[in-house]
Amino acid sequence: MTTNPAGPRLLGPAEVRQLAAELDLRPTKQRGQNFVIDANTVRRIVRESGITGDDVVVEVGPGLGSLTLALLEVARRVIAIEVDPLLAERLPATIAAYAPGQVDRFEVVLADAMRVDSVPGPPPTALVANLPYNVSVPVLIHLLTLLPSLERGLVMVQAEVADRLAAPPGSKTYGVPSVKAAWFADVRRAGAIGRNVFWPAPNVDSGLVAWTRREPPDTTATRQQVFAVVDAAFAQRRKQVRAALRGLAGSAETATAALEAAGVDPTARGEVLDVHDFSRIAEGLAATRAAAPDQGAE
């Protein structure tokens, strides 16, 4: 395989620190700014993501551009969403300097990924990102909701969060992120990342999570209705699901009726239920509520 002379050069520790010095940048914990300084790591992320030259990739939190440059080695187009104006303004110059042949395949969007409501250009097919750890789950769920064209992705998150996202029902780490992610996709753990590949080094371990889009459960309930049930079921993990859903249902009796209609044991706990169970419970709640006025009129 021959090397493309116009292909991107990747950032190493010296380049990252030089760029940071030019910007007088002091990485902030508030924005989860830990920049990858290891070229092998960003290449590994791109490889594990499975993207090809046909993919339009969304990246969140590109920072100084370490992963962005590695994505541009492979992807057809990269749209990078960056909330920090200083970093967003600098990124095009970095791409021009390190990947001059890929400038026309890159675009940066100055926006908060939690609140963005569209992305420019062709519909994106993949999400590959080193997500800010303090908002990783809500950002992931928001983008999966916003961009149905996303077919697959790989995100780097805090190791504990990676475990939760990929956890199966019945495991200790199974919870709200596990169920909500499962609504959209098949999710799996795709490896671990050491702390020494970041600057500054975080005080937590990191993990890779890969996902492949699939159809949501076949249900008459809306996603919002299902997610409301999920949130209520895990608000107090040790409670039986009929007690946990009492507030949402309006009474323990209504909750029990909805659970029985869904074929779910009212004494079960949320951590043993999968996304299909929660969908049926949401359907049962909606049906029970709809029937309540009629019952009262008889």
N, C-alpha and C positions, 0 to 999 in steps of 0.2 A: 504494500500500500504506500503510495507516495504522499508526501505532506503537501497540503495546499499552501503555497507561499502567501496567498492572500488571507489565509485563515487567521482566526484570532490568536493573539498572544494572551496567556492567562496571567492573572495576578498572583504574586507570591508575597511573603511577609514584607520584603523591602518595598515593593510597589504599593501595597496597602498602606503601610505607614507613611510613605511619601505623599500619597494622595490625601491621607488624613491630615498631615502636616500642612499641606497647601491650603486646605480648607479650614485650618485651625479647628479641626473636629475633635470633640470630646464625646465619645460614645455614651449614650444615656441608657440607664437601666429602664427608665420609663417607657422608652420606645423599643426595648428589647434589642438594642444594637450590639450584636456580636458578629463581627465580620469574618468570613472564612478566608484564611490566608494560605490554604493548601490546595494546589492545583489538582492533585490526585483525588482529593475529596469531591471537588465540584465535578470532575469528570466521572467519578463513581456515581454521583447523584443523577447526572444526565443518563448514564448507561442504565442504571436501575429503573429509571422512569420509563424506558422503552420508547421514547419519542424518536421520530424519524424525520426525514427531510420534507415530509408532507404536513408536519404539525405546525399549528399556530399556537404558541405557548404563552400563557399568562404567568408572570412571575410577580410575587408580592414581596415588598421589602428588598429591592435589589441592592440597596446600600451603595457600596463603592463599585459594584459591578462584577465581583468575582464569579458568581454563578451565571450572570447574564452573558458573559463572554463565552463560558463553556456551552451554554444553550445555543448561542449563535454559531457554534461549530457544527451543529446538527440541524436545528429547527429551520423551518421555512420563514418564520417570523416570530419575534418576541415582543410582547407588550408588557412593560414593567410598571407596576403601580407602586409609587413611592410617596409617603406622607410628608417626608422632610424636604422642605423647599431647597435647602442647601445641596442635599444629595441629588435631588431630581434635576436641578439646574446643571450640575456638574456631569451627570452620567453621559449625556450625548457626546461630550468632548472626550471622555474616557473611551467610549466605543469607537469614536473616530480615530483615536490614537492607537488603540490596541487591536481593533478589528475594522480597518478602513474599508475592506471589501464587503462588510455586512451592514454598513450604516443605513442603507435603504430598507433593511429588513428588521429594523428596531424602532420602537417608539416608547417614550416614557410618558406616563400619566401622573400628574401631581394630584393625588387624591388619597383619602383615607379608605383603605380596602374594606373597612366595615360599613362604609356608607356609599361606596361607588354604586352607580345605578346602570352603567353601561361601559363597554370598552370599545375603542375605535377599531375600524378595519374589519377583516373577515372574522366570522365566528370562531373563537378559540376552541381548540380540540384537546388541549392538555393544560394542567396546572402543575408547575414545578416551582417550588419555593422553599427558602429557609424562612419559615413564618416567624414573626415576632412572637416569642413564647408566651407573653402575657395575654395575648388575644388570639391564639392560634385556632382554637376550636370555633369560636364565633365567626372568624374570618373564613375558615374553610366551609362552614355551613352556609354562610351568606353567598359565597361564590358558587357553590354547587347549586344553590337555589336560583341565583341570578342568571347563570350561564348553562342552560341545559345542553348546549353544544359540547361541553367538556366531556370527553370520553374516558379519560384516565388521568392519573397524576401521581406525583410523588412529593411529599412534603417532609421537611425536617422540623421536628418539634421536640420539646422536652421529652425525655425518655418515658417519664411517668404518663404523659399525655398520649404518647405513641401506644403504650400498653392499653390505655383506656379506649382509644379509638378502634383498636383491632381486637378487643376482648370479646369472647363468645359469651352467650348467656350462661349464668351459673358460676362464672369465674369471679375472683375477688375484685378485679379491676373493672368489671362490667358496670356500666352506668349510662348516664344521659348521653355523653359523647358517642358511646358505642352504638346506641340505638339510633340516634339521629344520623350518624354517618351511614348506618346500614340502610336507612330509608333510600339513600341515593346510590349506594355502591357496595361492591364486595371489597372489603378492606383487609389488608394484611400488613404485618410487621416486615420491613425490608432491610433490617440491619441496624447497627449501632454506630454512633459517631463519637470519637474521643474529644475531650475538651481542648486538647492542645492544637487543634486545627483552627481555632478561633482567636481573634484579637478584638477586645480583651477576652481572655478565657472565662467562660461562664462558670458558675459554681454548681451547675447541674449537668447531668449527662444528657446526651441528645440521641434521638432515634429517628429512623426513616419509616414512613408509612406510605405504602402504595395502595392505590384504589383503582377499580375499574367500574365505570358506570353500569348500572342495570336498572331495569324498570322498577318503580316503587311498588309496594304491595297493592294488590288489586282490592280496592276498598272504596266505599262511597263516602268515607270520612275525608275531610281535607287534611293536608299536611299540618296545618295549624292546630286542628282538633287533636290529631294524633300526638303532636309534640306537647300539647297541654297535658295530655294524659301521662306522657313520659315524665315531664317535669314534676307532676304531682306524685307519681309513683316513687320517684327517687328522692323527693324532698326530705323524707325521713325513711332511710333505707330499711330499718329494722321493722317497720310497720307492715302488717298484712295489707295487701293491695286494696281491700275494701275499706279499710280505715284510712289509708293514704289518699284515696279518691273521694273521701266523704265531702270535703270542702268543694271540690270541683263538681261533684254530682248533686250537691245540695242536701244530701242525707245519706246515712249508711245504707238505708233500705234501697234507695235509688242506685247507689253504687253496686250493691249486691245483685240487684236485678240486671244491671248492665253487664256485670261480669258473668253471670249465669247465662245470659243471652249470647255472650261471646264464647261460651264454652271454656271459661277460665275459672279455676278454683279461687273463690273469694279469699281463702286463707293463704294463698300463695304470696310470695314477696316479689317485688319488681325485678330483682336481679335474676330470676329464673325465666322471665318472659322475653320473647324475641319481638322484633318489629312487627311481625304479622299478628301476634297476640295483642299488642298495643293498638294496632289498627282495628281489630275486631272489637276491642273494648270501646274505642272512640265511636265506632258504629253503634254499639249497644247503648252507650250514653245518649247519643243523638236520638235513637229510636225511643228510648225510655222517656226522654224529655218531650218528644213529639206526642207520645201517647198520653202523657200526664193530664193535659186539659180535657181530653176526651173521657178519661177515666173519672175525672172530677164531675163531669156533666151527667154521667149516667146515674 
